[in-house]
Amino acid sequence: MGKTLLILAAGMGSRYGGLKQIEGFGPNGETILEYSLYDALEAGFTEFVFVIRKDMEDLFREKILSRLPEELNVKLSFQALDDLPEGYTVPDGRVKPWGTGHAVWVARKAVSHPFALVNADDFYGRMGFYEVARFFDEYEDQGKCHAVVAYPVSQTLSEHGSVSRGVCEVSEDGNLVKVEEHAGIHRNAEGVIVGRLGESEIRMSDETPVSMNLLGFFPSVFDVIDRDLKQFLSERIEEEKSEFYIPAVVNGMINNSEAEIKVLNANEKWLGVTHAADRDYVVNGIRERISKGEYPEKLWS
């Protein structure tokens, strides 16, 4: 069975201060997303679809695609503000992208296999990709089961500022009950991890499971995303800053008893560049993994 990695790379990193999706962090200028490609290949993924903006295409081809092995099966999908379902048009004044749910929707024609969804600027570690690949091999696509990879929140913090994470509530049988976006997550002066849910401060244990947007979907999810996107646009298209997020799709499937979302656990240390000062941490983290033999010095030989 073919397996696709769908990489969301259209966004700019506003807090980071640059286009971090194409910045080199490895010893030979490797980007974070190249390590995800490498790990996914090792886990058995065979097709790679990037969602980017059209105005990024030339730069993306120069900085990313030119570095990859020629035999890699790569496709590009373009996220554009005016790429909407039939009957919907962009309202005057709208400049903000429509969100991660829309980014997945624009790739619907490029993806025909079960797919793992990742952000281009997060280093996930190999375990998560193996878990998703195993999940695809164990379940058939009946539109009734998808998956989310959860990480202990303590493994996903930045030393240079707070982060936002999707905090997962998990049932006793290992299914996702809901995922809620918590902002401002950090370790306070007492050493306790805290975050905000709305106006409330929430205390978390180090092992609280969080989603880093590594999810496993069967292609049937595109029908759900299409339906939910149309509903979102019908209700909120005039809101200038409204966004259609993948976690909302996931929660909707759970609440409507349309599908189970299996929680797959990956006890990996996240690397990412939420803040500019995170750069050295990521560079050193990759170097450490190379020294342990997890990656070659030169990723693509």
PAKOLRO-714296 format. One record per residue (C-alpha): chain; x, z, y. Coordinates in steps of 0.02 Angstrom, whole numbers, plus 50000, padded with zeros to 5 digits. Layout:
N
- A_X_Z_Y
...
REM end
This chain:
301
- A_50000_50000_50000
- A_50067_49952_50171
- A_50091_50088_50300
- A_50101_50061_50488
- A_50182_50167_50623
- A_50087_50151_50788
- A_50196_50206_50934
- A_50120_50247_51104
- A_50249_50194_51233
- A_50147_50140_51384
- A_50157_50300_51486
- A_50279_50352_51619
- A_50355_50526_51610
- A_50305_50598_51778
- A_50376_50772_51751
- A_50533_50701_51673
- A_50561_50581_51818
- A_50594_50418_51729
- A_50549_50296_51592
- A_50605_50410_51451
- A_50538_50296_51315
- A_50687_50179_51339
- A_50821_50305_51385
- A_50966_50328_51264
- A_50995_50500_51187
- A_51095_50456_51031
- A_51285_50430_51028
- A_51264_50240_51039
- A_51121_50241_51162
- A_50984_50264_51031
- A_50815_50310_51103
- A_50707_50449_51033
- A_50583_50323_50966
- A_50721_50237_50865
- A_50743_50398_50767
- A_50556_50398_50730
- A_50572_50218_50669
- A_50718_50267_50558
- A_50626_50417_50486
- A_50468_50316_50457
- A_50567_50182_50365
- A_50643_50316_50255
- A_50466_50380_50218
- A_50404_50207_50166
- A_50322_50136_50321
- A_50332_49947_50328
- A_50256_49892_50493
- A_50283_49950_50672
- A_50165_49923_50817
- A_50212_49972_50994
- A_50082_49998_51130
- A_50163_49960_51298
- A_50113_49893_51468
- A_50133_49707_51497
- A_50247_49739_51647
- A_50364_49834_51530
- A_50382_49693_51404
- A_50545_49613_51463
- A_50630_49781_51486
- A_50563_49843_51319
- A_50627_49689_51227
- A_50797_49707_51310
- A_50820_49894_51288
- A_50729_49926_51123
- A_50685_49774_51019
- A_50854_49694_51039
- A_50933_49847_50957
- A_50824_49846_50802
- A_50860_49756_50637
- A_50790_49580_50641
- A_50699_49605_50476
- A_50596_49748_50547
- A_50411_49700_50554
- A_50371_49735_50737
- A_50218_49694_50841
- A_50174_49729_51023
- A_50003_49776_51092
- A_49975_49790_51278
- A_49875_49926_51363
- A_49792_49862_51520
- A_49668_49946_51635
- A_49547_49800_51623
- A_49552_49786_51433
- A_49384_49865_51398
- A_49240_49836_51278
- A_49121_49697_51326
- A_49003_49747_51464
- A_49120_49870_51551
- A_49226_49834_51705
- A_49355_49937_51799
- A_49275_50026_51947
- A_49350_50004_52120
- A_49493_50125_52154
- A_49535_50158_51972
- A_49724_50156_51943
- A_49746_50291_51809
- A_49761_50231_51627
- A_49616_50269_51512
- A_49711_50387_51396
- A_49779_50395_51220
- A_49614_50349_51138
- A_49610_50187_51236
- A_49793_50155_51192
- A_49749_50163_51008
- A_49595_50055_51035
- A_49697_49912_51111
- A_49800_49905_50950
- A_49649_49882_50838
- A_49683_49697_50803
- A_49867_49728_50763
- A_49840_49866_50634
- A_49764_49833_50463
- A_49850_49966_50357
- A_49840_50156_50359
- A_49939_50211_50510
- A_50033_50359_50579
- A_50014_50384_50766
- A_50160_50452_50869
- A_50218_50467_51049
- A_50374_50368_51092
- A_50457_50514_51179
- A_50440_50649_51046
- A_50566_50679_50908
- A_50461_50732_50759
- A_50585_50751_50616
- A_50573_50666_50448
- A_50460_50791_50360
- A_50306_50742_50458
- A_50322_50558_50412
- A_50344_50600_50228
- A_50190_50711_50236
- A_50083_50573_50312
- A_50148_50444_50188
- A_50106_50560_50043
- A_49932_50588_50116
- A_49900_50400_50122
- A_49953_50383_49941
- A_49837_50523_49884
- A_49678_50473_49977
- A_49576_50314_49982
- A_49503_50247_50143
- A_49319_50290_50136
- A_49312_50339_50318
- A_49296_50519_50263
- A_49470_50589_50279
- A_49614_50578_50403
- A_49760_50694_50440
- A_49854_50787_50576
- A_50031_50854_50561
- A_50046_51031_50630
- A_50206_51116_50691
- A_50234_51302_50724
- A_50217_51320_50913
- A_50383_51413_50921
- A_50469_51254_50862
- A_50395_51150_51003
- A_50442_51246_51161
- A_50553_51190_51303
- A_50684_51306_51376
- A_50660_51226_51547
- A_50476_51245_51582
- A_50304_51256_51506
- A_50226_51126_51391
- A_50052_51073_51340
- A_50004_51072_51157
- A_49850_51042_51051
- A_49821_51211_50967
- A_49744_51189_50794
- A_49616_51301_50712
- A_49631_51279_50525
- A_49507_51326_50389
- A_49554_51420_50231
- A_49551_51257_50132
- A_49674_51174_50250
- A_49556_51069_50355
- A_49558_51059_50543
- A_49415_51153_50624
- A_49458_51099_50802
- A_49605_51059_50913
- A_49608_51121_51093
- A_49732_51072_51227
- A_49823_51225_51295
- A_49928_51207_51452
- A_50071_51310_51521
- A_50138_51363_51351
- A_50299_51463_51364
- A_50380_51623_51302
- A_50354_51760_51431
- A_50473_51900_51482
- A_50409_52006_51338
- A_50455_51869_51214
- A_50273_51827_51178
- A_50214_51647_51177
- A_50070_51623_51299
- A_49971_51476_51364
- A_49814_51434_51461
- A_49647_51374_51395
- A_49547_51335_51550
- A_49568_51488_51661
- A_49607_51608_51519
- A_49780_51661_51461
- A_49799_51649_51273
- A_49930_51741_51172
- A_49997_51653_51017
- A_50101_51699_50867
- A_50260_51601_50836
- A_50174_51518_50687
- A_50020_51457_50780
- A_49997_51276_50721
- A_49999_51143_50856
- A_49977_50955_50856
- A_50113_50846_50932
- A_50006_50688_50914
- A_50077_50644_50743
- A_49918_50596_50653
- A_49874_50493_50500
- A_49725_50377_50509
- A_49646_50251_50394
- A_49590_50090_50483
- A_49408_50142_50474
- A_49445_50257_50621
- A_49443_50106_50737
- A_49254_50095_50719
- A_49239_50276_50774
- A_49359_50251_50919
- A_49264_50096_50977
- A_49099_50189_50974
- A_49168_50343_51061
- A_49259_50240_51193
- A_49097_50152_51238
- A_49007_50319_51250
- A_49148_50388_51359
- A_49141_50239_51476
- A_48952_50248_51488
- A_48961_50429_51542
- A_49125_50442_51641
- A_49185_50272_51696
- A_49160_50314_51879
- A_49271_50469_51870
- A_49438_50411_51941
- A_49544_50529_51836
- A_49443_50537_51675
- A_49539_50497_51515
- A_49485_50463_51337
- A_49595_50563_51220
- A_49626_50548_51033
- A_49596_50737_51005
- A_49419_50711_51072
- A_49392_50579_50938
- A_49460_50697_50805
- A_49351_50842_50863
- A_49201_50727_50869
- A_49223_50673_50688
- A_49233_50855_50636
- A_49084_50912_50739
- A_48977_50767_50676
- A_49032_50797_50494
- A_49094_50617_50489
- A_49265_50656_50415
- A_49381_50794_50359
- A_49547_50808_50448
- A_49679_50874_50330
- A_49814_50982_50411
- A_49988_50936_50350
- A_50126_51059_50391
- A_50298_51013_50454
- A_50414_51156_50492
- A_50529_51050_50599
- A_50612_51083_50766
- A_50536_50971_50898
- A_50648_50881_51020
- A_50576_50806_51177
- A_50599_50778_51361
- A_50454_50857_51451
- A_50572_50909_51592
- A_50730_50824_51656
- A_50835_50975_51606
- A_50782_50947_51423
- A_50899_50797_51410
- A_51056_50893_51355
- A_50953_50991_51229
- A_50892_50830_51148
- A_51066_50750_51150
- A_51142_50904_51069
- A_51000_50917_50943
- A_51027_50739_50885
- A_51215_50765_50877
- A_51188_50919_50768
- A_51080_50821_50646
- A_51211_50684_50636
- A_51345_50813_50597
- A_51236_50878_50454
- A_51222_50703_50382
- A_51038_50681_50421
- A_51072_50523_50522
- A_51219_50402_50528
- A_51329_50400_50682
- A_51266_50225_50718
- A_51082_50217_50676
- A_51072_50030_50645
- A_51223_49955_50559
REM end
